[in-house]
Amino acid sequence: MSSFSLNVTIDNAILKTGSDDKLVIARKVNGSLNAVFDGYSIAPNTQWKTLLKTNEFKWSDSYKVFLVSSVNPGDSVIANTNEVEIPFDYLTKYADNQLADPALKQAAGFFAKPGSFGIADVPMQLHAGVKMSTAGGSWATIYVDRSNHVGKTRITLQPQNEYFLIWKNEVSTETIWALTESDGQKVVFKDGETKKAIRYGYAKPDAPTAGEDPAWY
């Protein structure tokens, strides 16, 4: 299991705005973004950590899968089954309203893409969800499969090493969102990378020129 961290530095000029926007992070799974797993708030907010000059997002590549029934944007993520820890190349099956635990390792080549795991025999009225291990031993939803499937099917899930930092006003974890890559700043962890750093502010920190908009550096 690898642990990852993303250090985010914010210019003081941004912190002084008093904005109600939150800085949240999402991870791409199966090529999609529809949940945020952590975040900070500029303005004091009991539901979010306070955004400071230096902030850190932390997570590890440990996962759980589960099934949900409601997948509309804005819906809370509520599991309809148990949650099962699942490594890459493992498969669990749905039966009798629950997922088999433990999941079983599959032979090489079972999944077409590396870094995948899955759930078999998923009924068409249910959808797969993925949680990831985050800071402090917590788990947070990073993805819900919103696709419509016909009959019982096998859902393959592939977390990708692409993350997006997004400024968003109305937002929460454990909620389904309609997010796009253009909503945020992409951060890619290449093979072997576990730590990265990025800054948000002005070309010359805390010294914006007339009309200069803040950006990622």
N, C-alpha and C positions, 0 to 999 in steps of 0.2 A: 504493500500500500504506500503510495506516494502522497506527500502533503505539499500543498501549494499556497503561495501568498502573493497578493498584488498590493503593492504600496502606492497609495494615491496621495499626492501633495496638492493642496488647494491654496491659491494665492489669498493673502489676507483680505485683499480688496473684494473677493467673492464672499468671504465669510461675513464681511461687514454689511452686505446687502440686506440681511434679515429675511431673505426669500423663504417662502413656504415650500419650495421645491426640495425633493429628496434626491440624493445620489444613490441609485440602486444598481445592482449587477444581475445580469441574466446569463445563462449558458445555453448554447445551441445544442439541441438534441434532435436527431433525425432531420437536420436541416432547418429546424424551426425554433422560434423563440416565443414562449407563451407563459413564462413565470419568472419572477425575480426571487433570488434566494437570500439576499442580504441588502442592507442599505443604511444610509446616514441622513440626518436632517440638519439643515442650516439653522432653522428656527427651533427652539425647544419643543420637543414632542415626546410624549411618554411611550409611544410605540416604536421609536427609532433611536438609535445611538446618535449622539451629537457629532456633527461634522466638525473636525478640527483641521489644523494646518496639515497634519500628517495622519493618515488613516490607513487601515489595513483590512483587506478582505482575505479570509483564510478558509480553506476547504481541503478535502482529501478525496481520492478516488475510491471511495466506498459507497455502495448504492443499495437502495431498497426499491422494490417494485410493489405495486398495489393496483387495484381497479376502482374506478369511479363511474358514476352514472350521469352526472351533470357536468357538461363541458362547454357551456356558453361563456363568452367573455364577461368578466365581472363575477362569475360564480366562485364561491369558496371551494377549495379543494377538500372534499370530504370522502375518505376511503369507504368503499362498500365491502372491502375484504380486509383480511390481515395484511400486514406488511412483511415482506420477505427479503432478507439481505441476499444480494446476488452479485457474484464476481463476473468478470468478463468470461464469455464462452459457456455460461451456465443457462439453464432453462428451468422454469417452474411451470406447473400446469394448474389450471382452474378446474375445480370439481367441488360440488356440494357447497357452494357459496364461499369457498376459501381457496387460497393458493397453497400448493404443496410446499412444505418447509422441512428439510432444506431443499434448495434447488439442486439440480443434477448437472454435472459437467458433461458437455457434449464433445463429440469427436472433432478433430481438426477439420475445418472446412464446412462444418454444420452451418455456421453463420457466414454469409457472403463477405461481410466486412469485419476487419479486426476491431477489437474494442467494443464488441456487441454482447448483449444478453437478451433474453426474451421470456415471453409468457405464452403458453400454448392453450388451445381450447377456450379462447376468450369469446363469450357470447356477444352477439351484435349490439346488445343494449348496454354493454359495459366498455370502458376505455382504460387503457394502461396509463399509469402514472409512475414517475421516477422521483425518488428523493436522493439527496447527496449529503454526505457527512460534512458539517461545517464547524466553525470555531466552537470550542467549549463542549464538544461531544453532542451537539445538536444535529438534527436532521431537517432539511428544508426541501420542499418540492422544487424541482428544476424543469419539469416538463409533464404535460398531459397530452396524450394522443387524441386529437379531436377528429380524426378521420372516421368516416362511416365505413363499416365493414359488413359484408354479407355473410351470415351464418357464423359458425364457430371458426376462429382463425388464430394463427400464430402471429403475435406482434413482436417484431424485432426492434430493439431499442439501442441506439448508439450515441452516447454522449460524445460530443466533439470538443476539442480543445480551443474553442472560440468563445470568447466572453464579450459581453457588451456592457459598458458603463453608460447609464441613461439618467438624465435629469428628468424627473417626473413629479408632478404635483400630487395628483390623486393616485396613490399606489399602495399596495400592501403585499406582503408575502402570503403564501398559501392561498393565492387567488389566481384565476386564469385571466390572462391579458392577451390582447391582440397586438403583438409587438413586431416591429420590422427592424432590419439592420440599420436603416436610415435614422432610426430613433436615437442611436447612441454611437459611442466610440468603440470600435472593435479592438480587442486585445487577444493576440494569439500566443499560446504557449507551444513552442516547438518541442519535438521529442527531446527529452532530457532536461528541459527547462522546468524549474519549480518556483522560481521567484522572478518577478518583474516589477518595474516601477513606472509611473506615469504622473504627469502634472497637468492641472487645469488652471488656466489663468491667462496671463498676457505674455507676449513675446519677451518683454522685459518684466520680470516678476514685480507685481505691485506698482507698476509704473505705466499704465495704459496711455497710449497716444490718443489724441482727439478722434472720437468715432471708432476706436478699436473695440471689437467684440472679443470676449474671452474664447479660448480654444484649448484643445488638448495638445500637450507637448511631451 
